[in-house]
Each structure stands twice: as structure tokens, then as C-alpha cells.
Amino acid sequence: MHAPERQRLKMNYHRSILALVLALGLVGAAPQQLIAPGDQLNVQVFGQQSLSQNVTVLPDGSINYPLIGRVAIAGMSVDAATSLVSDRLAKYVRHPYVTIAITQLGQPSVLVLGDVKNPGKYDLRPGAQLTDAIAAAGGLAEQNGPMPEARVSDPQGNVQQVSLQALLHDGNTSLDRPLGMGDVVYVPGPTLINVVVSGAVDHPGEIQVDQGDRLSMAIAKAGNSATSNADLNHITVLRTLPDGKTENFNVNLYQALEHGDDTADVVLQKNDTIFVPQSKSGKNTGAVFGSTGLLYILSRLLIP
């Protein structure tokens, strides 16, 4: 046999082996689509016309099928679900030959509650994830401090916590978990804390702010009109430490806001007491920076 002929036979042999391997599914086999609540299935039982029908996977992950009743198949591959249904039918049908196909992926109906702009129930695309649900609800409502941990619960009562700070702010997409039919997404609102503002403000007394808010927010809520005659260069903050001791520090809020310095505009803690003295010059320093610092304060109130 000539060399070219031997080479051709050798190539054909290798191709035949590769074709056999692929046919047996030994290499390159893609993972099967898993069945999920809301999916529509076509179930065929050879020779049993009355048992061949379309069924929808219920929110609890089961199907209701003749003779065998409820069968939980959500999370299974098509092959695994086919084997399970065949085994159950074998009690009533001799040697059942069953085929199952997903004819339409389910559109999960998800309830989104809590601190989002438009809470409600939303029908999402097949394969939707947590970020899709939050986007459908209009996104998060106003957030001044770190984003909260969302709670995702399924119809079986399983609850998972997801850090929205890590997912949305830090871009950790591995936390963007898939959602299923009947899931509930709850986004907690910001934790409220009370502080006391006294001295040269329009409305001295206890003020409620969000955890993570800064000193400028408390001053803005207490009121800083021209008649308050406030000296924002020498604000005093009195704070009680966890060990019961107290500390006080002075803040030049005027300078901090004028230069957009967040580090000087201190983050408030629960039960802080803030004292705003009157201006010795008889002029309100707040009015002086009205076009810069006051707008900066208002931006914190109005812009999420």
C-alpha cells in the first residue's frame, strides 16, 4: 500500500473515533438546562395518548401529573426528570417510554419590597437575577450611607442575605443570584438615629437622621437661615463612647463645605449632641457660603 493511501486511511480512522466519542457524549458535552418553576414542559408517554400533555412547573417546583400526582422536579436536568417520571409511572404503566422537553422557559414573578422606588410584583425575563428585580422596581431609594443587605426568600422559606454594597457599589457580580418564581426581594431602609442640635439654629432639639449621615445634614434639618446668626466655624460635637466616657471635638463646617472636604464633615453617631454657637460678628456664616456650602447640604438632602 502506498504511503498517501495509508495516510488517508489513518485520517479517516481518527475521524471515525472522534465521531464515536462525540456521539457517546464523552467530550464537549454542554450542561443541560435545569428545570425551574414557571417552565412549560411537554411530556410524552409512547403509546399512552391520555398521558401525553403539556404541564407547567408550579411555584413550589413540582408538576401535577395524571396517575402519579405531584412530582418535585425543579432544579433537575431534563434527563433526571424523565427518569423520575418514568419510575413513578412504572407502577401503573408497563415499561413506560417517557420523553420530556422544555417548550418555554418560565418568566419568574417576583415581589420586590422595602427601600426601592417602586415596590411591587414584577414579571421578569427567564434567567433573571437580583439586579434585574431591583432595576424593575426603579432602583434603590435614597441611600446616604453604605448600601444595606437585601434579603431574598423563596417559596420554601429559604432566606439568603446579599450585600448590595458589594454587589452594586463594589461590582462583585458573583453575588447576583438568580431568581425563581415566587421569590421575594426585600431591601431594608436606612437605620434612623437621633441626635440633638442646640444653639444658633432655627429649630433646636432632637433631630432624626439616617445612619451614615454627616454633620451638615443635621444642621440643614435643624435650619440655618440668616436669622439664626450661626457661627459654623466653631461647631462643637459631644459624643458618648461605648465605654461610657465622653469626648468633644470642634468642627469648622464652613471651611469643610466651602472646600468640599468630607473628612471634616464628620459622620454622626447615635445620641451625638451638636452645639452651634452664635456668630460674634453678628453675621451668619451660613449666609456667607450660601451659594456653595448651603447648596452642598441641600444636595445631600435631595440627591440619592
C-alpha positions in Angstrom: 0.0 0.0 0.0 1.3 3.4 -1.0 2.1 6.0 1.7 -0.6 8.5 0.6 -3.2 5.8 0.8 -2.0 4.7 4.3 -2.2 8.4 5.4 -5.7 8.8 4.0 -6.9 5.6 5.9 -5.2 6.8 9.1 -7.0 10.2 8.9 -10.4 8.5 8.3 -9.8 6.2 11.2 -9.1 9.2 13.5 -12.2 11.0 12.3 -14.3 7.9 13.0 -13.0 7.6 16.5 -13.7 11.3 17.2 -17.2 11.0 15.8 -17.9 8.0 18.1 -16.6 9.9 21.1 -18.8 12.9 20.4 -21.8 10.6 19.8 -21.2 9.0 23.2 -21.0 12.4 24.8 -17.6 11.7 26.2 -16.2 15.1 25.4 -17.6 18.6 25.0 -21.0 17.8 26.5 -22.7 21.1 27.4 -24.6 21.1 30.8 -28.3 20.6 30.4 -30.8 23.4 31.2 -32.2 22.8 34.7 -36.0 22.9 35.1 -37.3 25.9 37.1 -40.7 27.0 38.4 -42.8 28.5 35.7 -41.2 26.4 32.9 -43.7 24.8 30.5 -42.9 21.2 29.7 -44.2 18.8 27.0 -44.4 15.3 28.5 -44.9 12.4 26.0 -45.6 8.8 27.0 -45.3 6.5 24.0 -48.5 4.6 23.3 -50.4 6.5 26.1 -52.2 9.4 24.4 -54.0 10.4 27.6 -50.8 10.7 29.5 -49.1 12.9 26.8 -49.7 16.5 27.7 -48.2 20.0 28.4 -47.6 20.9 32.1 -46.4 23.9 33.9 -43.9 23.7 36.8 -45.6 25.1 39.8 -44.1 27.8 42.2 -43.1 25.0 44.6 -41.1 23.3 41.9 -43.5 20.4 41.3 -45.8 19.3 38.4 -49.2 17.8 38.9 -49.3 14.7 36.6 -52.0 12.1 36.0 -51.7 8.8 38.0 -48.6 9.9 39.9 -49.8 13.3 41.3 -47.3 15.9 42.5 -43.7 15.3 41.5 -41.0 17.7 42.5 -38.6 18.3 39.5 -37.4 21.9 39.8 -33.6 22.0 39.8 -33.3 18.7 37.9 -32.0 18.2 34.4 -34.5 17.1 31.7 -32.9 13.6 31.8 -33.2 13.3 35.5 -36.8 14.5 35.5 -37.6 12.0 32.7 -36.2 9.1 34.7 -38.1 10.2 37.8 -41.4 10.4 36.0 -40.7 7.1 34.3 -40.1 5.4 37.6 -43.3 6.8 39.1 -45.4 5.7 36.1 -43.9 2.2 36.1 -46.3 1.4 39.0 -49.3 2.0 36.6 -47.9 1.5 33.0 -45.8 -1.4 31.8 -42.4 -0.3 30.6 -43.3 3.4 30.1 -41.2 5.2 27.5 -41.2 8.9 28.5 -39.8 12.0 26.9 -39.8 15.5 28.4 -38.9 18.7 26.7 -38.9 22.3 27.9 -41.1 24.2 25.5 -40.9 27.6 27.2 -38.8 29.0 30.0 -40.8 30.5 32.8 -40.9 34.2 33.5 -40.4 34.4 37.3 -42.9 36.6 39.1 -41.0 38.3 41.9 -42.2 40.6 44.7 -39.8 43.5 45.4 -40.4 45.3 48.7 -38.7 47.8 51.0 -36.4 50.7 50.2 -36.9 50.7 46.4 -38.5 53.5 44.3 -41.5 51.4 43.1 -42.2 48.4 45.3 -44.5 45.8 43.7 -44.7 42.5 41.8 -42.8 42.1 38.6 -42.7 39.5 35.8 -39.0 39.2 34.9 -37.3 37.7 31.9 -36.2 34.0 32.1 -33.0 33.6 33.9 -33.4 37.0 35.7 -31.1 37.9 38.6 -31.4 40.0 41.7 -30.2 43.2 39.9 -33.0 42.7 37.3 -35.6 42.8 40.1 -34.1 45.9 41.7 -33.9 47.6 38.3 -37.6 46.7 37.6 -38.6 48.3 40.9 -36.9 51.6 39.8 -33.6 51.1 41.7 -32.8 51.8 45.3 -34.4 54.7 47.1 -32.3 57.4 48.7 -29.1 56.0 50.2 -26.8 58.2 52.2 -24.6 55.7 53.9 -23.5 52.1 52.9 -26.0 50.1 51.0 -27.9 47.5 53.0 -28.0 43.7 52.7 -31.0 42.6 50.7 -33.0 39.5 51.8 -34.1 37.1 49.1 -36.6 34.4 50.2 -38.0 31.6 48.1 -41.5 29.9 48.4 -39.9 27.2 50.6 -38.9 29.8 53.2 -35.2 29.7 52.5 -33.6 33.1 53.0 -30.3 34.4 51.6 -28.6 37.7 52.5 -26.9 39.6 49.7 -24.7 42.6 50.3 -25.8 45.3 47.9 -22.7 47.3 48.9 -20.5 44.5 47.5 -22.8 43.8 44.5 -23.8 47.3 43.3 -21.1 49.5 44.6 -18.0 47.2 44.5 -19.1 45.3 41.4 -19.0 41.8 42.9 -21.2 40.1 40.3 -20.8 36.7 41.8 -23.4 37.8 44.4 -26.0 38.5 41.7 -28.1 35.4 42.4 -30.7 34.0 40.0 -34.4 34.4 41.0 -37.2 32.0 40.7 -41.0 32.0 40.6 -42.5 33.4 43.8 -39.2 34.8 45.2 -39.5 37.8 47.5 -36.8 40.5 47.5 -36.7 42.9 50.5 -34.4 45.9 50.6 -34.2 47.3 54.2 -34.3 51.1 54.6 -31.6 53.1 56.3 -31.4 52.8 60.1 -32.6 56.0 61.8 -30.7 57.6 64.6 -31.4 60.6 66.9 -29.1 63.5 67.5 -29.6 66.7 69.4 -28.8 70.1 67.8 -28.8 73.1 70.0 -27.7 76.7 69.8 -28.0 79.1 66.8 -30.3 77.0 64.6 -33.9 77.6 63.5 -35.3 74.5 65.2 -33.1 73.3 68.1 -33.9 70.0 69.6 -33.8 66.3 68.7 -33.3 65.6 65.0 -33.7 62.3 63.3 -31.1 61.4 60.6 -30.1 58.3 58.7 -27.2 56.2 59.9 -24.2 57.4 57.9 -25.4 61.0 57.6 -22.9 63.7 58.3 -22.9 66.8 60.5 -24.1 69.0 57.6 -27.3 67.0 57.2 -28.2 67.6 60.9 -27.5 71.3 60.6 -29.6 71.5 57.4 -32.5 69.7 59.1 -32.3 71.9 62.2 -32.4 75.0 60.0 -29.7 77.6 59.2 -31.5 80.7 57.9 -29.9 84.2 58.0 -31.8 85.0 61.2 -30.2 82.1 63.2 -26.9 84.1 63.3 -24.9 80.9 63.4 -21.1 80.6 63.6 -20.4 77.4 61.5 -16.7 77.9 62.0 -16.8 76.7 65.6 -19.3 73.9 66.0 -18.9 71.5 68.9 -19.9 67.8 68.8 -20.2 66.0 72.1 -20.2 62.2 71.8 -20.6 59.3 74.3 -18.2 56.5 73.7 -19.1 52.7 74.1 -17.2 52.7 77.4 -19.4 55.5 78.8 -16.8 58.2 78.5 -17.5 61.3 76.5 -15.4 63.3 74.1 -16.0 66.5 72.3 -14.4 68.0 69.2 -14.6 71.2 67.3 -15.6 71.3 63.6 -15.1 74.1 61.1 -18.1 73.2 59.0 -17.9 76.4 57.0 -14.4 75.6 55.7 -15.2 71.9 55.2 -18.2 72.7 53.0 -16.5 75.6 51.2 -13.8 73.2 50.0 -16.0 70.1 49.7 -14.0 68.3 52.4 -16.0 65.3 53.5 -13.4 64.2 56.1 -14.1 67.4 58.2 -17.9 67.0 57.8 -18.0 64.2 60.4 -20.3 61.2 60.3 -22.8 61.3 63.1 -23.4 58.7 65.7 -26.4 57.9 67.8 -27.1 60.4 70.6 -24.5 62.9 69.4 -25.1 66.4 70.8 -24.2 69.3 68.5 -23.8 72.9 69.6 -23.8 75.7 67.1 -22.6 79.0 68.7 -23.8 82.4 67.6 -21.6 84.5 65.5 -19.7 87.1 67.5 -19.6 89.4 64.5 -23.4 89.3 64.3 -23.3 87.7 60.8 -24.4 84.3 59.9 -21.5 82.4 58.3 -24.1 80.1 56.7 -25.4 83.1 54.7 -21.8 83.8 53.6 -21.4 80.4 52.0 -25.0 80.2 50.9 -24.0 79.7 47.2 -21.6 76.9 48.0 -21.9 75.1 51.3 -25.6 75.5 51.6 -26.1 74.1 48.2 -23.8 71.3 49.2 -26.0 70.5 52.2 -29.2 70.6 50.1 -27.6 68.3 47.5 -27.3 65.7 50.3 -31.0 66.1 51.1 -32.2 66.0 47.5 -29.9 63.7 45.5 -29.9 59.9 46.3 
